[in-house]
Amino acid sequence: MKISLFCIALLLSACSRRKPLPIKPGGPSVVTVDSPSAGAVGPSVDELEPNDDVAHAQELKFDLVLRGSISGAGDNDLFWFQSPARSLDSADGGIDFDEVRIELRALSGLHLALDLLDAEQQTLLAHRSDSIVVPNFGITPGRRYFVRLAAADKLVDDNRYTLVAHVARARAGSEVEPNDERSRETPVLGLSSSGYFGWPSDTDWLRLPLNRGTDRVLQFELTGVSGVACELSIVGDSGLPIAATRGKPGAELRLRNIGLPDKLTDAHVMLHARSGANVEERWVLRASVEPWLEGTEREPNDSATTANLINAASPTVSGFLWPGDVDVFRLQGFGDGLIGARLEGISGIGLRLERLDETGKGMQRVEGGAGKDVELAPLPAKAGTLFRISARPQDTVFETPYRLNITTK
């Protein structure tokens, strides 16, 4: 009986190790790995040396875990991959690229250098870590790309790693990595896009077509991503921000009433992970074009030079605030007399109202508690007087507009 139990235990132990799979003659050995402690899990293939240059690069087959090792301080391991060439059809929605997810893990803490190269051996993406995931590297079907691995730091006792790549057709509106610079921004066919904040400080540039008429404004909504504090910016052709907002980890971001220069035919959008990363959860950006409503603010209006005008014929204006947002208004045509201002309170929001002279120097300031009205006492009218509105840093007014009333005596 003891011998039988020993044999069963030995058999179960053997089943937890690698099991050869049938392969074509002459190919590398393929095994199945069931033990999570061995790195990536699934059918695997061993690295074949020499593979230290493009001429000897080994094919990285999709969905197969490749098991390799950095053999020395100057060792480079190169692999190539490509997705099959295909022609576009209506089902593609005009998408002409595929997405590749690449996962690299060192088994014992080795700091690795991963470079993704195009067919001309130009570096497209570079990362340094003991665990690297690139969730959505964009490739052109039928073109060859290379992965180059090396030690980014001193070697350790165990220099093994696992490398695996998965490919899928990109969905409509997907960002294309790399797009970390304005010169490599992803052109989006519609007014929505999605992608990943794949690593800390990841930056994604997008270009959205406007096709807007006159007197229209843009709205942007960016979904929150767990563990990521991000920033959303709309940038002009000059490279300067038109409007921007940032939030806490996991927070949704919105920009409203964005007026763009008449000559601008595309919206340049920059998304930036200020902290955190998430390779499993996509961000989703949605934009819309809406008619501008008389009596509402138009962004940008965060300084004396970009202030919206308030004239005596229409002394009331409404607007929205987001974290860090400031709205500035300049009086026009009010004549002589005393000018005051009243800002209606919003439930749960603490508002601040300031009066500035024409140069932007402060003259009056009042702050209200959550939901409280704020009011500035009347002062003699002066040409170019400014009023500035803001909220507490933790407050956001996405859905409910504020209302500013200019009073005269």
C-alpha positions as a Python dict, from the first residue, in 0.01 Angstrom:
ca = {
    (1, 'M'): (0, 0, 0),
    (2, 'K'): (287, 242, 85),
    (3, 'I'): (449, 168, -251),
    (4, 'S'): (122, 244, -435),
    (5, 'L'): (80, 579, -257),
    (6, 'F'): (441, 669, -339),
    (7, 'C'): (387, 591, -709),
    (8, 'I'): (71, 803, -722),
    (9, 'A'): (252, 1095, -561),
    (10, 'L'): (542, 1060, -805),
    (11, 'L'): (300, 1054, -1100),
    (12, 'L'): (120, 1370, -983),
    (13, 'S'): (454, 1547, -935),
    (14, 'A'): (558, 1463, -1289),
    (15, 'C'): (228, 1596, -1431),
    (16, 'S'): (291, 1941, -1278),
    (17, 'R'): (611, 1981, -1480),
    (18, 'R'): (658, 2044, -1852),
    (19, 'K'): (480, 1817, -2095),
    (20, 'P'): (612, 1796, -2453),
    (21, 'L'): (371, 1896, -2729),
    (22, 'P'): (394, 1765, -3085),
    (23, 'I'): (569, 2010, -3321),
    (24, 'K'): (692, 2016, -3674),
    (25, 'P'): (1026, 1842, -3740),
    (26, 'G'): (1325, 2070, -3697),
    (27, 'G'): (1146, 2328, -3478),
    (28, 'P'): (1230, 2427, -3122),
    (29, 'S'): (1099, 2217, -2837),
    (30, 'V'): (755, 2320, -2713),
    (31, 'V'): (631, 2253, -2362),
    (32, 'T'): (329, 2322, -2147),
    (33, 'V'): (388, 2497, -1814),
    (34, 'D'): (133, 2461, -1535),
    (35, 'S'): (333, 2608, -1248),
    (36, 'P'): (270, 2983, -1185),
    (37, 'S'): (610, 3009, -1012),
    (38, 'A'): (778, 2956, -1350),
    (39, 'G'): (663, 3297, -1485),
    (40, 'A'): (405, 3324, -1764),
    (41, 'V'): (172, 3024, -1789),
    (42, 'G'): (79, 2836, -2108),
    (43, 'P'): (237, 2654, -2399),
    (44, 'S'): (601, 2763, -2425),
    (45, 'V'): (906, 2746, -2647),
    (46, 'D'): (1275, 2790, -2561),
    (47, 'E'): (1500, 3068, -2684),
    (48, 'L'): (1752, 2954, -2948),
    (49, 'E'): (2103, 3103, -2954),
    (50, 'P'): (2261, 3267, -3142),
    (51, 'N'): (2000, 3542, -3169),
    (52, 'D'): (2203, 3850, -3089),
    (53, 'D'): (2133, 4046, -3408),
    (54, 'V'): (1856, 4103, -3661),
    (55, 'A'): (2002, 3851, -3906),
    (56, 'H'): (1971, 3573, -3645),
    (57, 'A'): (1652, 3691, -3471),
    (58, 'Q'): (1420, 3413, -3358),
    (59, 'E'): (1052, 3424, -3444),
    (60, 'L'): (827, 3523, -3155),
    (61, 'K'): (511, 3328, -3224),
    (62, 'F'): (192, 3479, -3088),
    (63, 'D'): (42, 3318, -2775),
    (64, 'L'): (350, 3100, -2710),
    (65, 'V'): (548, 3176, -2394),
    (66, 'L'): (914, 3213, -2490),
    (67, 'R'): (1162, 3115, -2219),
    (68, 'G'): (1507, 3266, -2243),
    (69, 'S'): (1807, 3380, -2046),
    (70, 'I'): (2053, 3669, -2062),
    (71, 'S'): (2386, 3487, -2081),
    (72, 'G'): (2618, 3779, -2013),
    (73, 'A'): (2656, 4153, -1968),
    (74, 'G'): (2681, 4213, -2344),
    (75, 'D'): (2418, 3960, -2451),
    (76, 'N'): (2131, 4077, -2673),
    (77, 'D'): (1835, 3851, -2750),
    (78, 'L'): (1640, 3948, -3064),
    (79, 'F'): (1304, 3819, -3177),
    (80, 'W'): (1078, 3912, -3467),
    (81, 'F'): (702, 3902, -3514),
    (82, 'Q'): (440, 4012, -3762),
    (83, 'S'): (67, 3970, -3815),
    (84, 'P'): (-62, 3841, -4152),
    (85, 'A'): (-117, 4098, -4426),
    (86, 'R'): (-483, 4171, -4495),
    (87, 'S'): (-697, 4407, -4695),
    (88, 'L'): (-939, 4648, -4535),
    (89, 'D'): (-1310, 4583, -4553),
    (90, 'S'): (-1616, 4762, -4421),
    (91, 'A'): (-1608, 4556, -4102),
    (92, 'D'): (-1272, 4710, -4012),
    (93, 'G'): (-1424, 5054, -3979),
    (94, 'G'): (-1116, 5194, -4152),
    (95, 'I'): (-876, 5048, -3893),
    (96, 'D'): (-549, 4959, -4066),
    (97, 'F'): (-344, 4831, -3773),
    (98, 'D'): (-338, 4550, -3518),
    (99, 'E'): (-267, 4566, -3146),
    (100, 'V'): (3, 4352, -2989),
    (101, 'R'): (18, 4293, -2614),
    (102, 'I'): (372, 4212, -2497),
    (103, 'E'): (450, 4074, -2151),
    (104, 'L'): (808, 4037, -2025),
    (105, 'R'): (897, 3909, -1681),
    (106, 'A'): (1230, 3834, -1519),
    (107, 'L'): (1209, 3524, -1298),
    (108, 'S'): (1449, 3645, -1028),
    (109, 'G'): (1445, 4025, -1030),
    (110, 'L'): (1682, 4089, -1322),
    (111, 'H'): (1640, 4447, -1448),
    (112, 'L'): (1571, 4410, -1819),
    (113, 'A'): (1585, 4646, -2116),
    (114, 'L'): (1312, 4593, -2376),
    (115, 'D'): (1323, 4777, -2710),
    (116, 'L'): (1062, 4747, -2984),
    (117, 'L'): (1205, 4812, -3331),
    (118, 'D'): (1058, 4851, -3678),
    (119, 'A'): (1187, 4670, -3988),
    (120, 'E'): (1453, 4941, -4034),
    (121, 'Q'): (1572, 4879, -3677),
    (122, 'Q'): (1449, 5218, -3554),
    (123, 'T'): (1350, 5212, -3187),
    (124, 'L'): (976, 5275, -3146),
    (125, 'L'): (935, 5200, -2776),
    (126, 'A'): (1178, 5136, -2491),
    (127, 'H'): (1122, 5016, -2133),
    (128, 'R'): (1345, 4922, -1840),
    (129, 'S'): (1215, 4704, -1555),
    (130, 'D'): (1202, 4348, -1421),
    (131, 'S'): (836, 4326, -1527),
    (132, 'I'): (713, 4502, -1842),
    (133, 'V'): (372, 4496, -2007),
    (134, 'V'): (301, 4689, -2328),
    (135, 'P'): (-77, 4648, -2362),
    (136, 'N'): (-135, 4791, -2710),
    (137, 'F'): (166, 4825, -2940),
    (138, 'G'): (31, 4918, -3285),
    (139, 'I'): (161, 4726, -3586),
    (140, 'T'): (84, 4731, -3957),
    (141, 'P'): (-33, 4388, -4076),
    (142, 'G'): (229, 4219, -4294),
    (143, 'R'): (521, 4429, -4163),
    (144, 'R'): (796, 4281, -3947),
    (145, 'Y'): (888, 4413, -3604),
    (146, 'F'): (1162, 4320, -3358),
    (147, 'V'): (1194, 4279, -2981),
    (148, 'R'): (1541, 4333, -2838),
    (149, 'L'): (1618, 4223, -2482),
    (150, 'A'): (1928, 4286, -2272),
    (151, 'A'): (2027, 4335, -1910),
    (152, 'A'): (1963, 4694, -1804),
    (153, 'D'): (2167, 4648, -1486),
    (154, 'K'): (2412, 4401, -1339),
    (155, 'L'): (2329, 4033, -1378),
    (156, 'V'): (2189, 3824, -1094),
    (157, 'D'): (2225, 3457, -1006),
    (158, 'D'): (1923, 3362, -1219),
    (159, 'N'): (1895, 3561, -1546),
    (160, 'R'): (1597, 3380, -1697),
    (161, 'Y'): (1290, 3554, -1833),
    (162, 'T'): (959, 3481, -2003),
    (163, 'L'): (830, 3671, -2306),
    (164, 'V'): (487, 3637, -2467),
    (165, 'A'): (298, 3837, -2731),
    (166, 'H'): (-71, 3833, -2823),
    (167, 'V'): (-223, 4000, -3129),
    (168, 'A'): (-575, 4124, -3204),
    (169, 'R'): (-739, 4356, -3451),
    (170, 'A'): (-757, 4707, -3311),
    (171, 'R'): (-1101, 4833, -3229),
    (172, 'A'): (-1237, 5149, -3389),
    (173, 'G'): (-1098, 5460, -3221),
    (174, 'S'): (-805, 5282, -3055),
    (175, 'E'): (-490, 5475, -2985),
    (176, 'V'): (-173, 5348, -3152),
    (177, 'E'): (137, 5309, -2936),
    (178, 'P'): (382, 5469, -2958),
    (179, 'N'): (204, 5804, -2950),
    (180, 'D'): (390, 5975, -2669),
    (181, 'E'): (474, 6284, -2876),
    (182, 'R'): (266, 6529, -3076),
    (183, 'S'): (453, 6425, -3393),
    (184, 'R'): (326, 6067, -3342),
    (185, 'E'): (-31, 6146, -3240),
    (186, 'T'): (-296, 5888, -3329),
    (187, 'P'): (-548, 6012, -3588),
    (188, 'V'): (-899, 5913, -3475),
    (189, 'L'): (-1174, 5888, -3736),
    (190, 'G'): (-1460, 5978, -3501),
    (191, 'L'): (-1508, 6169, -3177),
    (192, 'S'): (-1430, 5882, -2938),
    (193, 'S'): (-1115, 5690, -2858),
    (194, 'S'): (-980, 5437, -2608),
    (195, 'G'): (-644, 5310, -2491),
    (196, 'Y'): (-429, 5238, -2186),
    (197, 'F'): (-213, 5420, -1938),
    (198, 'G'): (31, 5131, -1966),
    (199, 'W'): (312, 5267, -1747),
    (200, 'P'): (373, 5557, -1506),
    (201, 'S'): (401, 5891, -1688),
    (202, 'D'): (252, 5735, -2003),
    (203, 'T'): (144, 6009, -2246),
    (204, 'D'): (-103, 5953, -2530),
    (205, 'W'): (-154, 6205, -2811),
    (206, 'L'): (-468, 6195, -3026),
    (207, 'R'): (-597, 6399, -3320),
    (208, 'L'): (-977, 6425, -3352),
    (209, 'P'): (-1154, 6580, -3653),
    (210, 'L'): (-1375, 6874, -3566),
    (211, 'N'): (-1602, 6931, -3868),
    (212, 'R'): (-1773, 7202, -3668),
    (213, 'G'): (-1975, 7502, -3775),
    (214, 'T'): (-1957, 7853, -3636),
    (215, 'D'): (-2062, 7933, -3277),
    (216, 'R'): (-2002, 7578, -3159),
    (217, 'V'): (-1808, 7447, -2862),
    (218, 'L'): (-1650, 7115, -2771),
    (219, 'Q'): (-1716, 6892, -2471),
    (220, 'F'): (-1473, 6618, -2357),
    (221, 'E'): (-1526, 6334, -2111),
    (222, 'L'): (-1248, 6099, -2000),
    (223, 'T'): (-1344, 5796, -1792),
    (224, 'G'): (-1154, 5731, -1472),
    (225, 'V'): (-902, 5445, -1461),
    (226, 'S'): (-842, 5258, -1136),
    (227, 'G'): (-516, 5361, -970),
    (228, 'V'): (-429, 5629, -1227),
    (229, 'A'): (-427, 6005, -1166),
    (230, 'C'): (-444, 6154, -1513),
    (231, 'E'): (-445, 6484, -1697),
    (232, 'L'): (-650, 6589, -2001),
    (233, 'S'): (-532, 6876, -2222),
    (234, 'I'): (-658, 7028, -2546),
    (235, 'V'): (-367, 7178, -2737),
    (236, 'G'): (-357, 7427, -3023),
    (237, 'D'): (-138, 7418, -3334),
    (238, 'S'): (116, 7633, -3150),
    (239, 'G'): (161, 7358, -2892),
    (240, 'L'): (16, 7569, -2610),
    (241, 'P'): (-276, 7429, -2405),
    (242, 'I'): (-621, 7567, -2482),
    (243, 'A'): (-781, 7397, -2183),
    (244, 'A'): (-658, 7141, -1930),
    (245, 'T'): (-773, 6957, -1620),
    (246, 'R'): (-635, 6691, -1387),
    (247, 'G'): (-779, 6468, -1118),
    (248, 'K'): (-717, 6226, -835),
    (249, 'P'): (-652, 5854, -893),
    (250, 'G'): (-954, 5693, -1057),
    (251, 'A'): (-1133, 6024, -1114),
    (252, 'E'): (-1331, 6107, -1427),
    (253, 'L'): (-1228, 6424, -1611),
    (254, 'R'): (-1439, 6662, -1816),
    (255, 'L'): (-1388, 6980, -2016),
    (256, 'R'): (-1687, 7183, -2129),
    (257, 'N'): (-1758, 7483, -2353),
    (258, 'I'): (-1420, 7468, -2527),
    (259, 'G'): (-1402, 7724, -2807),
    (260, 'L'): (-1128, 7655, -3061),
    (261, 'P'): (-959, 7890, -3309),
    (262, 'D'): (-1151, 7921, -3636),
    (263, 'K'): (-860, 7792, -3846),
    (264, 'L'): (-813, 7479, -3633),
    (265, 'T'): (-956, 7179, -3822),
    (266, 'D'): (-849, 6911, -3572),
    (267, 'A'): (-847, 6889, -3193),
    (268, 'H'): (-509, 6784, -3054),
    (269, 'V'): (-567, 6595, -2729),
    (270, 'M'): (-302, 6496, -2477),
    (271, 'L'): (-372, 6238, -2206),
    (272, 'H'): (-108, 6194, -1938),
    (273, 'A'): (-75, 5955, -1643),
    (274, 'R'): (58, 6174, -1363),
    (275, 'S'): (85, 5870, -1137),
    (276, 'G'): (-3, 5503, -1155),
    (277, 'A'): (-62, 5268, -1449),
    (278, 'N'): (-321, 5008, -1548),
    (279, 'V'): (-264, 4755, -1829),
    (280, 'E'): (-604, 4589, -1786),
    (281, 'E'): (-850, 4878, -1781),
    (282, 'R'): (-894, 5106, -2082),
    (283, 'W'): (-951, 5477, -2065),
    (284, 'V'): (-1231, 5601, -2289),
    (285, 'L'): (-1241, 5954, -2430),
    (286, 'R'): (-1561, 6095, -2577),
    (287, 'A'): (-1593, 6432, -2748),
    (288, 'S'): (-1899, 6612, -2878),
    (289, 'V'): (-1967, 6933, -3070),
    (290, 'E'): (-2256, 7144, -2947),
    (291, 'P'): (-2403, 7487, -3027),
    (292, 'W'): (-2271, 7765, -2809),
    (293, 'L'): (-2549, 7908, -2591),
    (294, 'E'): (-2580, 8283, -2547),
    (295, 'G'): (-2501, 8382, -2189),
    (296, 'T'): (-2257, 8098, -2121),
    (297, 'E'): (-1882, 8111, -2089),
    (298, 'R'): (-1650, 7998, -2365),
    (299, 'E'): (-1316, 7837, -2274),
    (300, 'P'): (-1033, 7923, -2256),
    (301, 'N'): (-1098, 8216, -2022),
    (302, 'D'): (-852, 8161, -1740),
    (303, 'S'): (-656, 8489, -1760),
    (304, 'A'): (-694, 8860, -1824),
    (305, 'T'): (-591, 8814, -2188),
    (306, 'T'): (-848, 8540, -2255),
    (307, 'A'): (-1131, 8680, -2042),
    (308, 'N'): (-1487, 8655, -2176),
    (309, 'L'): (-1674, 8986, -2211),
    (310, 'I'): (-1983, 9072, -2007),
    (311, 'N'): (-2173, 9373, -2140),
    (312, 'A'): (-2438, 9585, -1976),
    (313, 'A'): (-2712, 9448, -2203),
    (314, 'S'): (-2650, 9092, -2078),
    (315, 'P'): (-2515, 9121, -1721),
    (316, 'T'): (-2562, 8753, -1634),
    (317, 'V'): (-2337, 8463, -1736),
    (318, 'S'): (-2321, 8089, -1656),
    (319, 'G'): (-2038, 7839, -1672),
    (320, 'F'): (-1882, 7519, -1543),
    (321, 'L'): (-1575, 7449, -1330),
    (322, 'W'): (-1343, 7149, -1313),
    (323, 'P'): (-1048, 7082, -1079),
    (324, 'G'): (-798, 7365, -1116),
    (325, 'D'): (-1026, 7565, -1348),
    (326, 'V'): (-1053, 7943, -1326),
    (327, 'D'): (-1299, 8156, -1527),
    (328, 'V'): (-1232, 8526, -1588),
    (329, 'F'): (-1476, 8786, -1722),
    (330, 'R'): (-1417, 9146, -1829),
    (331, 'L'): (-1682, 9418, -1801),
    (332, 'Q'): (-1767, 9618, -2110),
    (333, 'G'): (-2000, 9915, -2160),
    (334, 'F'): (-2128, 9955, -1803),
    (335, 'G'): (-2059, 10328, -1781),
    (336, 'D'): (-2040, 10517, -1451),
    (337, 'G'): (-2191, 10413, -1122),
    (338, 'L'): (-2136, 10139, -869),
    (339, 'I'): (-2073, 9782, -985),
    (340, 'G'): (-2129, 9478, -764),
    (341, 'A'): (-2138, 9104, -831),
    (342, 'R'): (-2327, 8807, -692),
    (343, 'L'): (-2242, 8442, -752),
    (344, 'E'): (-2522, 8197, -682),
    (345, 'G'): (-2425, 7901, -464),
    (346, 'I'): (-2420, 7540, -584),
    (347, 'S'): (-2505, 7251, -354),
    (348, 'G'): (-2190, 7094, -207),
    (349, 'I'): (-1952, 7339, -378),
    (350, 'G'): (-1748, 7616, -216),
    (351, 'L'): (-1712, 7907, -460),
    (352, 'R'): (-1467, 8197, -468),
    (353, 'L'): (-1535, 8533, -639),
    (354, 'E'): (-1270, 8801, -695),
    (355, 'R'): (-1264, 9149, -846),
    (356, 'L'): (-945, 9245, -1033),
    (357, 'D'): (-830, 9563, -1202),
    (358, 'E'): (-763, 9567, -1576),
    (359, 'T'): (-407, 9436, -1523),
    (360, 'G'): (-524, 9138, -1315),
    (361, 'K'): (-430, 9283, -974),
    (362, 'G'): (-665, 9179, -692),
    (363, 'M'): (-911, 9434, -549),
    (364, 'Q'): (-1175, 9225, -366),
    (365, 'R'): (-1214, 8861, -273),
    (366, 'V'): (-1483, 8659, -100),
    (367, 'E'): (-1523, 8285, -40),
    (368, 'G'): (-1838, 8095, 46),
    (369, 'G'): (-1902, 7766, 217),
    (370, 'A'): (-2056, 7471, 38),
    (371, 'G'): (-2379, 7576, -131),
    (372, 'K'): (-2352, 7939, -17),
    (373, 'D'): (-2398, 8250, -234),
    (374, 'V'): (-2100, 8485, -253),
    (375, 'E'): (-2130, 8858, -315),
    (376, 'L'): (-1891, 9148, -371),
    (377, 'A'): (-1989, 9492, -239),
    (378, 'P'): (-2040, 9760, -507),
    (379, 'L'): (-1741, 9971, -610),
    (380, 'P'): (-1713, 10259, -858),
    (381, 'A'): (-1710, 10133, -1216),
    (382, 'K'): (-1372, 10124, -1387),
    (383, 'A'): (-1295, 10038, -1748),
    (384, 'G'): (-1164, 9685, -1793),
    (385, 'T'): (-1268, 9556, -1449),
    (386, 'L'): (-1231, 9177, -1421),
    (387, 'F'): (-1417, 8916, -1217),
    (388, 'R'): (-1257, 8578, -1149),
    (389, 'I'): (-1448, 8264, -1042),
    (390, 'S'): (-1301, 7944, -897),
    (391, 'A'): (-1391, 7661, -661),
    (392, 'R'): (-1213, 7478, -382),
    (393, 'P'): (-946, 7240, -521),
    (394, 'Q'): (-1146, 6932, -422),
    (395, 'D'): (-1470, 7057, -580),
    (396, 'T'): (-1594, 6993, -932),
    (397, 'V'): (-1896, 7143, -1106),
    (398, 'F'): (-1956, 6909, -1401),
    (399, 'E'): (-2334, 6897, -1414),
    (400, 'T'): (-2456, 7216, -1245),
    (401, 'P'): (-2354, 7553, -1388),
    (402, 'Y'): (-2267, 7850, -1170),
    (403, 'R'): (-2447, 8181, -1233),
    (404, 'L'): (-2277, 8520, -1205),
    (405, 'N'): (-2491, 8837, -1188),
    (406, 'I'): (-2338, 9183, -1233),
    (407, 'T'): (-2536, 9447, -1041),
    (408, 'T'): (-2537, 9823, -1092),
    (409, 'K'): (-2641, 10118, -875),
}
